[in-house]
Each structure stands twice: as structure tokens, then as C-alpha cells.
Amino acid sequence: MIVNRYCMALDLVDDAAMIAEYEKYHREVWPEIKASIAGAGIEKMEIYRIMNRLFMIMEVDETFSFERKSAMDATNPKVQEWEQLMWKYQQALPVAKPGEKWLMMDKVFEL
């Protein structure tokens, strides 16, 4: 059962060829990465793009926490390999602290 939704943003390197490569990887996400996402309590994840800005929506169950996901990822070599590869295409938002990737967005409206 979905208990929470998180919306996050991140930029890609502003290069059409690199953006195309990034999207190709996301059409063929490694099975270990999908298993890691589901195993952390993430019920649904979507990523949208406009130009080089990414927007991710995560819907999670009661077992999910960012701390738990981070600990799981730290001990998973395949996730570490994926993250290292993705960082080639990603760039932090201008307001990010060193090492931060996806930043939480604030909800400003709901109907």
C-alpha cells in the first residue's frame, strides 16, 4: 500500500548525445537496480525530463526510508556501479550541496 509520495529534481549534463545515452540506459534498467528499488519499499517510480531537467516521482510503502535505502545501496556493488555510471550524465542542481544528487521538491499546490 502506498503511504507517501516524494518528488525530486536533478539536472543532466546539457548535451544531446549524453541525454540520449542516459535515456537509453533507463529504457533498459539493469534487473539488479529494479530489484533494489522494489526491495527498498518503492512501489512506483517515474522520471520525466524537460530539456536537461529531470523530475522523479516515487510512491513508497510503509517500509521505505531514505536512510534504509541509502544503507542498502551502500552495500550493493551493482547499485554502486549504476550510480557511478549515471553520475557521468547527471549534474547537481545549482543549490545542491557537494555530493547531493536528487533534491526534494516542495509541493506548492494540490487539487
Backbone as XML, in Angstrom:
<?xml version="1.0"?>
<chain id="A" units="angstrom">
  <residue number="1" name="MET">
    <atom name="N" x="0.843" y="-1.182" z="0.000"/>
    <atom name="CA" x="0.000" y="0.000" z="0.000"/>
    <atom name="C" x="0.890" y="1.248" z="0.000"/>
  </residue>
  <residue number="2" name="ILE">
    <atom name="N" x="0.590" y="2.158" z="-0.881"/>
    <atom name="CA" x="1.362" y="3.399" z="-0.992"/>
    <atom name="C" x="0.992" y="4.312" z="0.167"/>
  </residue>
  <residue number="3" name="VAL">
    <atom name="N" x="2.015" y="4.782" z="0.886"/>
    <atom name="CA" x="1.758" y="5.657" z="2.028"/>
    <atom name="C" x="2.350" y="7.052" z="1.856"/>
  </residue>
  <residue number="4" name="ASN">
    <atom name="N" x="3.255" y="7.220" z="0.895"/>
    <atom name="CA" x="3.845" y="8.547" z="0.716"/>
    <atom name="C" x="4.329" y="8.712" z="-0.719"/>
  </residue>
  <residue number="5" name="ARG">
    <atom name="N" x="4.406" y="9.965" z="-1.142"/>
    <atom name="CA" x="4.916" y="10.302" z="-2.472"/>
    <atom name="C" x="5.998" y="11.360" z="-2.300"/>
  </residue>
  <residue number="6" name="TYR">
    <atom name="N" x="7.105" y="11.142" z="-3.003"/>
    <atom name="CA" x="8.215" y="12.096" z="-2.987"/>
    <atom name="C" x="8.464" y="12.557" z="-4.412"/>
  </residue>
  <residue number="7" name="CYS">
    <atom name="N" x="8.706" y="13.841" z="-4.575"/>
    <atom name="CA" x="9.020" y="14.421" z="-5.876"/>
    <atom name="C" x="10.390" y="15.077" z="-5.772"/>
  </residue>
  <residue number="8" name="MET">
    <atom name="N" x="11.252" y="14.728" z="-6.715"/>
    <atom name="CA" x="12.634" y="15.179" z="-6.647"/>
    <atom name="C" x="13.094" y="15.667" z="-8.015"/>
  </residue>
  <residue number="9" name="ALA">
    <atom name="N" x="14.145" y="16.493" z="-8.010"/>
    <atom name="CA" x="14.671" y="17.047" z="-9.256"/>
    <atom name="C" x="16.180" y="16.871" z="-9.316"/>
  </residue>
  <residue number="10" name="LEU">
    <atom name="N" x="16.671" y="16.814" z="-10.546"/>
    <atom name="CA" x="18.095" y="16.682" z="-10.835"/>
    <atom name="C" x="18.303" y="17.139" z="-12.266"/>
  </residue>
  <residue number="11" name="ASP">
    <atom name="N" x="19.474" y="17.635" z="-12.582"/>
    <atom name="CA" x="19.789" y="18.020" z="-13.955"/>
    <atom name="C" x="20.688" y="16.976" z="-14.606"/>
  </residue>
  <residue number="12" name="LEU">
    <atom name="N" x="20.621" y="16.953" z="-15.921"/>
    <atom name="CA" x="21.556" y="16.176" z="-16.725"/>
    <atom name="C" x="22.577" y="17.129" z="-17.331"/>
  </residue>
  <residue number="13" name="VAL">
    <atom name="N" x="23.721" y="16.597" z="-17.695"/>
    <atom name="CA" x="24.681" y="17.375" z="-18.459"/>
    <atom name="C" x="23.958" y="17.823" z="-19.724"/>
  </residue>
  <residue number="14" name="ASP">
    <atom name="N" x="24.084" y="19.087" z="-20.069"/>
    <atom name="CA" x="23.328" y="19.659" z="-21.186"/>
    <atom name="C" x="24.004" y="19.339" z="-22.514"/>
  </residue>
  <residue number="15" name="ASP">
    <atom name="N" x="23.888" y="18.071" z="-22.914"/>
    <atom name="CA" x="24.496" y="17.570" z="-24.140"/>
    <atom name="C" x="23.539" y="16.541" z="-24.731"/>
  </residue>
  <residue number="16" name="ALA">
    <atom name="N" x="23.054" y="16.783" z="-25.946"/>
    <atom name="CA" x="22.016" y="15.940" z="-26.549"/>
    <atom name="C" x="22.433" y="14.469" z="-26.644"/>
  </residue>
  <residue number="17" name="ALA">
    <atom name="N" x="23.667" y="14.202" z="-27.013"/>
    <atom name="CA" x="24.126" y="12.811" z="-27.144"/>
    <atom name="C" x="24.151" y="12.125" z="-25.781"/>
  </residue>
  <residue number="18" name="MET">
    <atom name="N" x="24.604" y="12.833" z="-24.766"/>
    <atom name="CA" x="24.650" y="12.240" z="-23.429"/>
    <atom name="C" x="23.248" y="12.031" z="-22.865"/>
  </residue>
  <residue number="19" name="ILE">
    <atom name="N" x="22.345" y="12.943" z="-23.144"/>
    <atom name="CA" x="20.954" y="12.780" z="-22.704"/>
    <atom name="C" x="20.340" y="11.560" z="-23.377"/>
  </residue>
  <residue number="20" name="ALA">
    <atom name="N" x="20.622" y="11.371" z="-24.657"/>
    <atom name="CA" x="20.118" y="10.200" z="-25.376"/>
    <atom name="C" x="20.669" y="8.908" z="-24.763"/>
  </residue>
  <residue number="21" name="GLU">
    <atom name="N" x="21.934" y="8.896" z="-24.397"/>
    <atom name="CA" x="22.531" y="7.718" z="-23.748"/>
    <atom name="C" x="21.857" y="7.452" z="-22.404"/>
  </residue>
  <residue number="22" name="TYR">
    <atom name="N" x="21.649" y="8.498" z="-21.628"/>
    <atom name="CA" x="21.001" y="8.369" z="-20.322"/>
    <atom name="C" x="19.609" y="7.754" z="-20.479"/>
  </residue>
  <residue number="23" name="GLU">
    <atom name="N" x="18.857" y="8.248" z="-21.447"/>
    <atom name="CA" x="17.515" y="7.718" z="-21.671"/>
    <atom name="C" x="17.565" y="6.259" z="-22.137"/>
  </residue>
  <residue number="24" name="LYS">
    <atom name="N" x="18.570" y="5.905" z="-22.931"/>
    <atom name="CA" x="18.717" y="4.510" z="-23.368"/>
    <atom name="C" x="18.947" y="3.608" z="-22.160"/>
  </residue>
  <residue number="25" name="TYR">
    <atom name="N" x="19.809" y="4.011" z="-21.257"/>
    <atom name="CA" x="20.028" y="3.215" z="-20.037"/>
    <atom name="C" x="18.721" y="3.043" z="-19.267"/>
  </residue>
  <residue number="26" name="HIS">
    <atom name="N" x="17.895" y="4.068" z="-19.252"/>
    <atom name="CA" x="16.653" y="3.989" z="-18.493"/>
    <atom name="C" x="15.547" y="3.222" z="-19.222"/>
  </residue>
  <residue number="27" name="ARG">
    <atom name="N" x="15.722" y="2.963" z="-20.487"/>
    <atom name="CA" x="14.807" y="2.052" z="-21.191"/>
    <atom name="C" x="15.205" y="0.606" z="-20.916"/>
  </residue>
  <residue number="28" name="GLU">
    <atom name="N" x="16.440" y="0.400" z="-20.468"/>
    <atom name="CA" x="16.975" y="-0.945" z="-20.232"/>
    <atom name="C" x="17.646" y="-1.004" z="-18.854"/>
  </residue>
  <residue number="29" name="VAL">
    <atom name="N" x="16.920" y="-0.571" z="-17.824"/>
    <atom name="CA" x="17.484" y="-0.550" z="-16.470"/>
    <atom name="C" x="17.870" y="-1.966" z="-16.060"/>
  </residue>
  <residue number="30" name="TRP">
    <atom name="N" x="19.045" y="-2.077" z="-15.465"/>
    <atom name="CA" x="19.546" y="-3.385" z="-15.047"/>
    <atom name="C" x="18.569" y="-4.025" z="-14.056"/>
  </residue>
  <residue number="31" name="PRO">
    <atom name="N" x="18.374" y="-5.333" z="-14.155"/>
    <atom name="CA" x="17.437" y="-6.019" z="-13.248"/>
    <atom name="C" x="17.812" y="-5.859" z="-11.769"/>
  </residue>
  <residue number="32" name="GLU">
    <atom name="N" x="19.101" y="-5.793" z="-11.472"/>
    <atom name="CA" x="19.536" y="-5.619" z="-10.081"/>
    <atom name="C" x="19.108" y="-4.260" z="-9.528"/>
  </residue>
  <residue number="33" name="ILE">
    <atom name="N" x="19.053" y="-3.267" z="-10.402"/>
    <atom name="CA" x="18.630" y="-1.923" z="-9.981"/>
    <atom name="C" x="17.128" y="-1.921" z="-9.711"/>
  </residue>
  <residue number="34" name="LYS">
    <atom name="N" x="16.361" y="-2.540" z="-10.592"/>
    <atom name="CA" x="14.912" y="-2.645" z="-10.371"/>
    <atom name="C" x="14.623" y="-3.395" z="-9.074"/>
  </residue>
  <residue number="35" name="ALA">
    <atom name="N" x="15.364" y="-4.470" z="-8.820"/>
    <atom name="CA" x="15.168" y="-5.250" z="-7.593"/>
    <atom name="C" x="15.510" y="-4.419" z="-6.358"/>
  </residue>
  <residue number="36" name="SER">
    <atom name="N" x="16.556" y="-3.629" z="-6.447"/>
    <atom name="CA" x="16.960" y="-2.764" z="-5.334"/>
    <atom name="C" x="15.892" y="-1.719" z="-5.033"/>
  </residue>
  <residue number="37" name="ILE">
    <atom name="N" x="15.318" y="-1.143" z="-6.065"/>
    <atom name="CA" x="14.267" y="-0.131" z="-5.908"/>
    <atom name="C" x="13.052" y="-0.760" z="-5.219"/>
  </residue>
  <residue number="38" name="ALA">
    <atom name="N" x="12.592" y="-1.885" z="-5.750"/>
    <atom name="CA" x="11.420" y="-2.556" z="-5.185"/>
    <atom name="C" x="11.695" y="-3.046" z="-3.761"/>
  </residue>
  <residue number="39" name="GLY">
    <atom name="N" x="12.900" y="-3.563" z="-3.530"/>
    <atom name="CA" x="13.259" y="-4.082" z="-2.217"/>
    <atom name="C" x="13.328" y="-3.021" z="-1.133"/>
  </residue>
  <residue number="40" name="ALA">
    <atom name="N" x="13.452" y="-1.772" z="-1.532"/>
    <atom name="CA" x="13.514" y="-0.667" z="-0.574"/>
    <atom name="C" x="12.133" y="-0.153" z="-0.186"/>
  </residue>
  <residue number="41" name="GLY">
    <atom name="N" x="11.085" y="-0.717" z="-0.784"/>
    <atom name="CA" x="9.735" y="-0.260" z="-0.469"/>
    <atom name="C" x="9.202" y="0.785" z="-1.429"/>
  </residue>
  <residue number="42" name="ILE">
    <atom name="N" x="9.862" y="0.943" z="-2.568"/>
    <atom name="CA" x="9.377" y="1.887" z="-3.577"/>
    <atom name="C" x="8.405" y="1.136" z="-4.477"/>
  </residue>
  <residue number="43" name="GLU">
    <atom name="N" x="7.139" y="1.517" z="-4.413"/>
    <atom name="CA" x="6.083" y="0.841" z="-5.158"/>
    <atom name="C" x="6.021" y="1.294" z="-6.617"/>
  </residue>
  <residue number="44" name="LYS">
    <atom name="N" x="6.313" y="2.568" z="-6.825"/>
    <atom name="CA" x="6.229" y="3.131" z="-8.177"/>
    <atom name="C" x="7.244" y="4.254" z="-8.290"/>
  </residue>
  <residue number="45" name="MET">
    <atom name="N" x="7.934" y="4.286" z="-9.430"/>
    <atom name="CA" x="8.899" y="5.354" z="-9.683"/>
    <atom name="C" x="8.763" y="5.769" z="-11.134"/>
  </residue>
  <residue number="46" name="GLU">
    <atom name="N" x="8.687" y="7.071" z="-11.354"/>
    <atom name="CA" x="8.638" y="7.625" z="-12.704"/>
    <atom name="C" x="9.637" y="8.769" z="-12.775"/>
  </residue>
  <residue number="47" name="ILE">
    <atom name="N" x="10.297" y="8.884" z="-13.923"/>
    <atom name="CA" x="11.206" y="10.008" z="-14.156"/>
    <atom name="C" x="10.770" y="10.693" z="-15.442"/>
  </residue>
  <residue number="48" name="TYR">
    <atom name="N" x="10.613" y="11.999" z="-15.382"/>
    <atom name="CA" x="10.239" y="12.815" z="-16.532"/>
    <atom name="C" x="11.392" y="13.770" z="-16.833"/>
  </residue>
  <residue number="49" name="ARG">
    <atom name="N" x="11.449" y="14.214" z="-18.087"/>
    <atom name="CA" x="12.511" y="15.137" z="-18.490"/>
    <atom name="C" x="11.944" y="16.271" z="-19.329"/>
  </residue>
  <residue number="50" name="ILE">
    <atom name="N" x="12.442" y="17.475" z="-19.085"/>
    <atom name="CA" x="12.261" y="18.599" z="-19.992"/>
    <atom name="C" x="13.641" y="19.230" z="-20.153"/>
  </residue>
  <residue number="51" name="MET">
    <atom name="N" x="14.079" y="19.309" z="-21.382"/>
    <atom name="CA" x="15.433" y="19.757" z="-21.697"/>
    <atom name="C" x="16.419" y="18.908" z="-20.882"/>
  </residue>
  <residue number="52" name="ASN">
    <atom name="N" x="17.210" y="19.514" z="-20.002"/>
    <atom name="CA" x="18.140" y="18.699" z="-19.223"/>
    <atom name="C" x="17.711" y="18.572" z="-17.754"/>
  </residue>
  <residue number="53" name="ARG">
    <atom name="N" x="16.483" y="18.961" z="-17.431"/>
    <atom name="CA" x="15.958" y="18.859" z="-16.063"/>
    <atom name="C" x="15.155" y="17.575" z="-15.925"/>
  </residue>
  <residue number="54" name="LEU">
    <atom name="N" x="15.454" y="16.809" z="-14.874"/>
    <atom name="CA" x="14.724" y="15.589" z="-14.551"/>
    <atom name="C" x="13.808" y="15.829" z="-13.363"/>
  </residue>
  <residue number="55" name="PHE">
    <atom name="N" x="12.674" y="15.150" z="-13.370"/>
    <atom name="CA" x="11.703" y="15.205" z="-12.284"/>
    <atom name="C" x="11.310" y="13.772" z="-11.974"/>
  </residue>
  <residue number="56" name="MET">
    <atom name="N" x="11.522" y="13.331" z="-10.739"/>
    <atom name="CA" x="11.211" y="11.960" z="-10.345"/>
    <atom name="C" x="10.087" y="11.953" z="-9.315"/>
  </residue>
  <residue number="57" name="ILE">
    <atom name="N" x="9.148" y="11.031" z="-9.521"/>
    <atom name="CA" x="8.067" y="10.805" z="-8.564"/>
    <atom name="C" x="8.246" y="9.392" z="-8.022"/>
  </residue>
  <residue number="58" name="MET">
    <atom name="N" x="8.322" y="9.285" z="-6.697"/>
    <atom name="CA" x="8.408" y="7.979" z="-6.048"/>
    <atom name="C" x="7.202" y="7.813" z="-5.134"/>
  </residue>
  <residue number="59" name="GLU">
    <atom name="N" x="6.517" y="6.702" z="-5.274"/>
    <atom name="CA" x="5.444" y="6.352" z="-4.350"/>
    <atom name="C" x="5.932" y="5.149" z="-3.560"/>
  </residue>
  <residue number="60" name="VAL">
    <atom name="N" x="5.886" y="5.267" z="-2.228"/>
    <atom name="CA" x="6.543" y="4.292" z="-1.365"/>
    <atom name="C" x="5.566" y="3.695" z="-0.350"/>
  </residue>
  <residue number="61" name="ASP">
    <atom name="N" x="5.940" y="2.504" z="0.151"/>
    <atom name="CA" x="5.129" y="1.874" z="1.186"/>
    <atom name="C" x="5.671" y="2.216" z="2.573"/>
  </residue>
  <residue number="62" name="GLU">
    <atom name="N" x="5.082" y="1.617" z="3.589"/>
    <atom name="CA" x="5.442" y="1.947" z="4.971"/>
    <atom name="C" x="6.844" y="1.491" z="5.363"/>
  </residue>
  <residue number="63" name="THR">
    <atom name="N" x="7.477" y="0.617" z="4.576"/>
    <atom name="CA" x="8.826" y="0.145" z="4.909"/>
    <atom name="C" x="9.918" y="1.091" z="4.411"/>
  </residue>
  <residue number="64" name="PHE">
    <atom name="N" x="9.571" y="2.033" z="3.543"/>
    <atom name="CA" x="10.578" y="2.890" z="2.925"/>
    <atom name="C" x="11.069" y="3.981" z="3.864"/>
  </residue>
  <residue number="65" name="SER">
    <atom name="N" x="12.394" y="4.209" z="3.817"/>
    <atom name="CA" x="13.001" y="5.413" z="4.377"/>
    <atom name="C" x="14.242" y="5.697" z="3.546"/>
  </residue>
  <residue number="66" name="PHE">
    <atom name="N" x="14.591" y="6.968" z="3.446"/>
    <atom name="CA" x="15.785" y="7.336" z="2.685"/>
    <atom name="C" x="17.036" y="6.766" z="3.350"/>
  </residue>
  <residue number="67" name="GLU">
    <atom name="N" x="17.040" y="6.717" z="4.673"/>
    <atom name="CA" x="18.191" y="6.173" z="5.385"/>
    <atom name="C" x="18.363" y="4.684" z="5.085"/>
  </residue>
  <residue number="68" name="ARG">
    <atom name="N" x="17.260" y="3.937" z="5.104"/>
    <atom name="CA" x="17.318" y="2.496" z="4.804"/>
    <atom name="C" x="17.768" y="2.265" z="3.370"/>
  </residue>
  <residue number="69" name="LYS">
    <atom name="N" x="17.228" y="3.027" z="2.434"/>
    <atom name="CA" x="17.609" y="2.882" z="1.022"/>
    <atom name="C" x="19.093" y="3.189" z="0.844"/>
  </residue>
  <residue number="70" name="SER">
    <atom name="N" x="19.570" y="4.231" z="1.492"/>
    <atom name="CA" x="20.976" y="4.599" z="1.390"/>
    <atom name="C" x="21.875" y="3.494" z="1.942"/>
  </residue>
  <residue number="71" name="ALA">
    <atom name="N" x="21.498" y="2.913" z="3.068"/>
    <atom name="CA" x="22.285" y="1.823" z="3.660"/>
    <atom name="C" x="22.288" y="0.599" z="2.753"/>
  </residue>
  <residue number="72" name="MET">
    <atom name="N" x="21.134" y="0.287" z="2.168"/>
    <atom name="CA" x="21.047" y="-0.853" z="1.236"/>
    <atom name="C" x="21.944" y="-0.609" z="0.024"/>
  </residue>
  <residue number="73" name="ASP">
    <atom name="N" x="21.894" y="0.599" z="-0.518"/>
    <atom name="CA" x="22.674" y="0.927" z="-1.711"/>
    <atom name="C" x="24.173" y="0.864" z="-1.440"/>
  </residue>
  <residue number="74" name="ALA">
    <atom name="N" x="24.571" y="1.271" z="-0.245"/>
    <atom name="CA" x="25.996" y="1.316" z="0.104"/>
    <atom name="C" x="26.632" y="-0.068" z="0.110"/>
  </residue>
  <residue number="75" name="THR">
    <atom name="N" x="25.818" y="-1.097" z="0.333"/>
    <atom name="CA" x="26.356" y="-2.461" z="0.393"/>
    <atom name="C" x="26.052" y="-3.275" z="-0.865"/>
  </residue>
  <residue number="76" name="ASN">
    <atom name="N" x="25.516" y="-2.614" z="-1.882"/>
    <atom name="CA" x="25.154" y="-3.315" z="-3.118"/>
    <atom name="C" x="26.094" y="-2.867" z="-4.241"/>
  </residue>
  <residue number="77" name="PRO">
    <atom name="N" x="27.058" y="-3.731" z="-4.628"/>
    <atom name="CA" x="28.035" y="-3.337" z="-5.648"/>
    <atom name="C" x="27.406" y="-2.954" z="-6.992"/>
  </residue>
  <residue number="78" name="LYS">
    <atom name="N" x="26.313" y="-3.605" z="-7.368"/>
    <atom name="CA" x="25.675" y="-3.297" z="-8.653"/>
    <atom name="C" x="25.034" y="-1.906" z="-8.614"/>
  </residue>
  <residue number="79" name="VAL">
    <atom name="N" x="24.446" y="-1.553" z="-7.485"/>
    <atom name="CA" x="23.873" y="-0.207" z="-7.339"/>
    <atom name="C" x="24.990" y="0.831" z="-7.377"/>
  </residue>
  <residue number="80" name="GLN">
    <atom name="N" x="26.106" y="0.544" z="-6.716"/>
    <atom name="CA" x="27.235" y="1.473" z="-6.734"/>
    <atom name="C" x="27.768" y="1.656" z="-8.157"/>
  </residue>
  <residue number="81" name="GLU">
    <atom name="N" x="27.824" y="0.567" z="-8.918"/>
    <atom name="CA" x="28.272" y="0.644" z="-10.315"/>
    <atom name="C" x="27.310" y="1.502" z="-11.140"/>
  </residue>
  <residue number="82" name="TRP">
    <atom name="N" x="25.998" y="1.280" z="-10.960"/>
    <atom name="CA" x="24.972" y="2.056" z="-11.673"/>
    <atom name="C" x="25.085" y="3.534" z="-11.318"/>
  </residue>
  <residue number="83" name="GLU">
    <atom name="N" x="25.186" y="3.841" z="-10.026"/>
    <atom name="CA" x="25.261" y="5.235" z="-9.593"/>
    <atom name="C" x="26.497" y="5.935" z="-10.162"/>
  </residue>
  <residue number="84" name="GLN">
    <atom name="N" x="27.608" y="5.240" z="-10.164"/>
    <atom name="CA" x="28.847" y="5.802" z="-10.730"/>
    <atom name="C" x="28.649" y="6.099" z="-12.223"/>
  </residue>
  <residue number="85" name="LEU">
    <atom name="N" x="28.025" y="5.167" z="-12.931"/>
    <atom name="CA" x="27.761" y="5.349" z="-14.355"/>
    <atom name="C" x="26.802" y="6.519" z="-14.590"/>
  </residue>
  <residue number="86" name="MET">
    <atom name="N" x="25.732" y="6.597" z="-13.810"/>
    <atom name="CA" x="24.738" y="7.656" z="-14.003"/>
    <atom name="C" x="25.309" y="9.037" z="-13.709"/>
  </residue>
  <residue number="87" name="TRP">
    <atom name="N" x="26.247" y="9.124" z="-12.763"/>
    <atom name="CA" x="26.814" y="10.428" z="-12.400"/>
    <atom name="C" x="27.540" y="11.046" z="-13.584"/>
  </residue>
  <residue number="88" name="LYS">
    <atom name="N" x="27.961" y="10.230" z="-14.543"/>
    <atom name="CA" x="28.596" y="10.736" z="-15.777"/>
    <atom name="C" x="27.623" y="11.636" z="-16.544"/>
  </residue>
  <residue number="89" name="TYR">
    <atom name="N" x="26.341" y="11.321" z="-16.461"/>
    <atom name="CA" x="25.311" y="12.041" z="-17.217"/>
    <atom name="C" x="24.628" y="13.124" z="-16.388"/>
  </residue>
  <residue number="90" name="GLN">
    <atom name="N" x="24.696" y="12.995" z="-15.077"/>
    <atom name="CA" x="23.965" y="13.881" z="-14.190"/>
    <atom name="C" x="24.845" y="15.032" z="-13.706"/>
  </residue>
  <residue number="91" name="GLN">
    <atom name="N" x="24.176" y="16.126" z="-13.365"/>
    <atom name="CA" x="24.875" y="17.226" z="-12.703"/>
    <atom name="C" x="23.935" y="17.773" z="-11.639"/>
  </residue>
  <residue number="92" name="ALA">
    <atom name="N" x="24.528" y="18.153" z="-10.546"/>
    <atom name="CA" x="23.740" y="18.640" z="-9.421"/>
    <atom name="C" x="23.033" y="19.942" z="-9.770"/>
  </residue>
  <residue number="93" name="LEU">
    <atom name="N" x="21.901" y="20.143" z="-9.142"/>
    <atom name="CA" x="21.223" y="21.431" z="-9.271"/>
    <atom name="C" x="22.106" y="22.512" z="-8.651"/>
  </residue>
  <residue number="94" name="PRO">
    <atom name="N" x="21.971" y="23.749" z="-9.103"/>
    <atom name="CA" x="22.824" y="24.827" z="-8.585"/>
    <atom name="C" x="22.771" y="24.987" z="-7.063"/>
  </residue>
  <residue number="95" name="VAL">
    <atom name="N" x="21.659" y="24.612" z="-6.428"/>
    <atom name="CA" x="21.520" y="24.768" z="-4.977"/>
    <atom name="C" x="21.992" y="23.553" z="-4.183"/>
  </residue>
  <residue number="96" name="ALA">
    <atom name="N" x="22.450" y="22.505" z="-4.874"/>
    <atom name="CA" x="22.856" y="21.268" z="-4.199"/>
    <atom name="C" x="24.161" y="21.454" z="-3.433"/>
  </residue>
  <residue number="97" name="LYS">
    <atom name="N" x="24.251" y="20.713" z="-2.335"/>
    <atom name="CA" x="25.494" y="20.656" z="-1.576"/>
    <atom name="C" x="26.420" y="19.659" z="-2.265"/>
  </residue>
  <residue number="98" name="PRO">
    <atom name="N" x="27.719" y="19.716" z="-2.012"/>
    <atom name="CA" x="28.645" y="18.762" z="-2.638"/>
    <atom name="C" x="28.203" y="17.307" z="-2.407"/>
  </residue>
  <residue number="99" name="GLY">
    <atom name="N" x="28.158" y="16.549" z="-3.506"/>
    <atom name="CA" x="27.776" y="15.144" z="-3.432"/>
    <atom name="C" x="26.284" y="14.880" z="-3.507"/>
  </residue>
  <residue number="100" name="GLU">
    <atom name="N" x="25.442" y="15.908" z="-3.403"/>
    <atom name="CA" x="23.996" y="15.705" z="-3.487"/>
    <atom name="C" x="23.579" y="15.515" z="-4.946"/>
  </residue>
  <residue number="101" name="LYS">
    <atom name="N" x="22.642" y="14.605" z="-5.140"/>
    <atom name="CA" x="22.097" y="14.384" z="-6.473"/>
    <atom name="C" x="20.646" y="14.857" z="-6.492"/>
  </residue>
  <residue number="102" name="TRP">
    <atom name="N" x="19.736" y="13.914" z="-6.367"/>
    <atom name="CA" x="18.317" y="14.238" z="-6.406"/>
    <atom name="C" x="17.954" y="15.091" z="-5.199"/>
  </residue>
  <residue number="103" name="LEU">
    <atom name="N" x="17.275" y="16.221" z="-5.442"/>
    <atom name="CA" x="16.832" y="17.096" z="-4.368"/>
    <atom name="C" x="15.311" y="17.071" z="-4.264"/>
  </residue>
  <residue number="104" name="MET">
    <atom name="N" x="14.838" y="17.047" z="-3.019"/>
    <atom name="CA" x="13.411" y="17.027" z="-2.749"/>
    <atom name="C" x="12.778" y="18.336" z="-3.196"/>
  </residue>
  <residue number="105" name="MET">
    <atom name="N" x="11.638" y="18.216" z="-3.836"/>
    <atom name="CA" x="10.878" y="19.389" z="-4.256"/>
    <atom name="C" x="9.771" y="19.653" z="-3.241"/>
  </residue>
  <residue number="106" name="ASP">
    <atom name="N" x="9.404" y="20.912" z="-3.103"/>
    <atom name="CA" x="8.296" y="21.290" z="-2.206"/>
    <atom name="C" x="7.007" y="21.347" z="-3.005"/>
  </residue>
  <residue number="107" name="LYS">
    <atom name="N" x="5.960" y="20.792" z="-2.428"/>
    <atom name="CA" x="4.644" y="20.871" z="-3.065"/>
    <atom name="C" x="4.121" y="22.291" z="-2.887"/>
  </residue>
  <residue number="108" name="VAL">
    <atom name="N" x="3.682" y="22.901" z="-3.967"/>
    <atom name="CA" x="3.144" y="24.263" z="-3.887"/>
    <atom name="C" x="1.653" y="24.337" z="-4.199"/>
  </residue>
  <residue number="109" name="PHE">
    <atom name="N" x="1.078" y="23.218" z="-4.686"/>
    <atom name="CA" x="-0.351" y="23.215" z="-4.998"/>
    <atom name="C" x="-0.856" y="21.786" z="-5.078"/>
  </residue>
  <residue number="110" name="GLU">
    <atom name="N" x="-2.087" y="21.598" z="-4.645"/>
    <atom name="CA" x="-2.771" y="20.311" z="-4.792"/>
    <atom name="C" x="-4.247" y="20.566" z="-4.974"/>
  </residue>
  <residue number="111" name="LEU">
    <atom name="N" x="-4.878" y="19.836" z="-5.873"/>
    <atom name="CA" x="-6.317" y="19.970" z="-6.121"/>
    <atom name="C" x="-6.978" y="18.679" z="-5.721"/>
  </residue>
</chain>
